[in-house]
Amino acid sequence: MQKPSAVTPDAPTPIRLPLLTQEWLDLAFLHWAVEPAAVAGLMPRGTVPDTHDGLTYVGLVAFRMHRVGWFRLPGIPYFGSFPETNVRLYSVDAHGRRGVVFRSMDASRLVPVLMGRAGFRLPYQWSRMTVRSVGDTVTYTSSRRWPGPRGARSRITLRTGERIQEPTPLEHFLTARWGMHNMFFGGAAYLPNHHPRWPLYRAGLLSCDEDLVASAGIPAPTADPVSVLYSPGVPVRLGRPARPVTAVPVGP
């Protein structure tokens, strides 16, 4: 069981032969602190909650997926571009690899939802969604259609602020995540990603009406998020899944 890897703002390893390419655009990062014990049972086998100063976090991340493509082929213009809103937790495995665990992934295109569920066993949900920008405000809406719970929703409006020149250690911890852990066919696996350093901005949360967190099996937030960030986005490469060992690592 290895010590968790350092949190680095730059991807630790290039991905020269990507499985998927895509862009993540107009991202809103909302985060609440939670006790690790409250979400430990939601982690894939071989992982535990990753922590920062003794706490772990639940993230509500809304954005636009743009031009998803296979391998090095050009991204798909229609089916590969859509709004998405994810509920995610923070994980670390026995190799010390830090990542995220998706508890729900709402998207507005049915074909990518079906492919993500069937091909990667990801918790994609088909939803009605919009992302609208007016001046320095961005509004993200989502209402779930299938498979459910039907009607699970979110509506987030934020106002973008100044560029962050040097993110805090917590902001790096929440955004510089270079892979995800998931139960693929055959067992738990780690799927790495690579992208440029995040351009991050402070953001003011004007409104947040959501029940996606509770619908994902996580205790519903009872206070304002402890971190609200915005990013115009990055191009992303996803690598091939690597199987982690199943031993439970020691938490950081």
N, C-alpha and C positions, 0 to 999 in steps of 0.2 A: 504494500500500500504506500504509494508515493505522496509526498507533500504536495498540496495544491500548487499548480503553476502560478507564476506571478501574473497579476492583472496588468496587461500591457495595452496601450492605446492603439498600437499597430499590430496587425495580424502576425502571429509568430511564424507561420509557414506558408509559402506560396502554394497555390493550386494551379498547376500548369495544364492539367487535363480535367476540366470541370465536368461534373455530371450535369449541372444546370447553371445557366447564367440568368441574371435578372437585375432590375433596379428597384430599390426601395426609396420612395419619394414622399415628401411632405409628411414626415413622421411626427406624431405626438407621443411622448413617453410619459406616462403617469405611473407613479410607484408608491406603494404603501408598505411600511415595515410590518413584518409578522414574526412571531416566535417560530423557530425552526420546527419544534414539536408539532405545531398546528398543521404543517404541510408535509411532514416526513413520510406519511403514508401514501402520498400522491406521487412519489418519485419512482421512476423505473428501477427495476432490480439492478443492483450494482452501483447505485448513486445515492447520495444524501443531499439535503439542502446545503447550498453554498452560503456562507455567512460573511458579513462585514460588521466588525465590532459587535459580534454576538447575535446579530439579527439577520434574517433573510428577508426577501422582498417578493411581493406579487406585482407584476407589471401589466398594465393595460396599454397596449401599443396599437395605435391606429395609423394607417398610412395608405399609400397607393402602390400596389405592385405593378411594375411596368415591364412589358416585353420579356416575359419568361421564355427561355430558349433551352433546348437540349444540346449538351456538349458545346461545340463552338459554332453551332448554327445560329443564324439571326433569330432574334426574339420574335415571338408571335404577336402581331399587332393588336388583335381583338381578344381572343381567348386568353392571351398572356398578359393582359392589362386590366386591372380591376382594383377596387378598394378592398382593404382587408383590415380586420381588427383582431388582435391576439390577446389572450390571457396567458401569461407565462410565469413560471417559477425559475429559481436559480439553483443550479446543480453542480456537483463535482463527483468524479468517479475515482476508482482505485488507481488509475494512472495519473491522477492529479489534474485531469483535464476539466476545466471549468466550462459550463455551457448553460443552456436554458432547456426547460421542459415546457412544452406547450400543453395547456389544459383545454384550450379551445382556440379555433382559428376560423373566424367568420369571413366569408368571401362572397362576392356578388356574382361570380361566374360558376354555373353548375358543372361544366366540364372539368375545370381544374379541381373543384371540390371532389368530384368522383375519382379523379386520377390520384389526388393526394391521399384520399381514404384507402383506395384499393392498392396503389403502388407503394406507398410509404407508411401506411397505417397511422396517418396523422389525423388529429381530431378536427378535420375541416367541417364547416357547417355552411349551408347555402343560405344567404341572407340578402335582403334588400339593403343597399348601402349607397351613401353619397359622401363625397369630399368636396367642400365648397370653400373657396378663398374669396374674401372681400377685404381689400387693403391689407392690413396686418393681422386680420383674424382668419382663423380656419375652423370650420365646423365639420365634424365627422358624425354620421348617423348610421345606425345599423339596427335591423329588425330581423330576427331569425325566421327562416321558412322551413328548413328541413336539415337534419332529422329532429332537432329539438334540444331542450324544451322550446317549442314553437313560441315565438313572440319575445324571446330573450332579446334585450335591446341595449343600446347605448347611444347617447348623444353628448358629444364633447365639443366645447367651443373654447379655444384659447387665443390669446393675443401674443404674437411673437415679439421678443425683445432684443436685447443686445447680444452680439456674438460672444461666446465664452472663449477667452484666449487660453486659459488653462483650467480644464475641468478639475473638480475636487476628486479625491480618491473614491468617494461614493459614486460620483457621476461616471467615472471610469468603470467602476464595478458593475454598474447597471447597464451600460451601453457597450462596453468592449468585451463582447462575448463571441468567441470564435468557433462555436459549434453548438449543436443541440444533442440531447440525449432522448432516445425514443425506443419504444418496443417495436422493432421491425420484425418481419417474419424470421423465425429462427432464434429470437432472443433480443436482448437490449443491444443497442449500437449507438455510436457517436458519429454524427455527420458534421464535418468541419466546413467552415465558410471563410472567405477572404474578401476584404474590401478595403478601400482607403480609410484613413483615420476619419472618424465622424466629425463633420462640421456641426457643432452644437450651439444652440441659442437658448437663453433664458426665455421662459414663457409664463404668462399669467393665465391661470385657469378661470375663465369667465363662467362656465357652467359645466357640470358633469352629472348626468342622469343615466345610471346604468345598473343592470343586474347581471351582467355577463360574469363578473367575478363569482358571485354566489352560485350562478348556474354551472360554473366549472368545479363546484365542490369545495370552494375556498371560503372561509368566513368572510361575509360581506364587510367592506370597509365602513367604519363608523366615524371617520374623521377625514379631513382633507388629505390629499396625497402629500407625502413628504418631499417629493421631487416632481417637477413638471418641466419638461424640456421639449424643444422642437429642433428638427433637423430637415434641411431641404432634401437630403438623401445622398445615397452612394450607389455605385454599381457593385454587384456582388457576384462571386463565384462560389458554388457549392461543390464540395468534393464527394467522393464515394463513402458510404457508411463503413465504419470500422467497428468491429465487435469489442466492447469492453469486457474485462473480467467481471465475474459476478460477485466477488467478495465486496463487502461493504467497507468503504474507506473510513478513516478517521476524519472527522470534520476539521476545518481549518481553525 
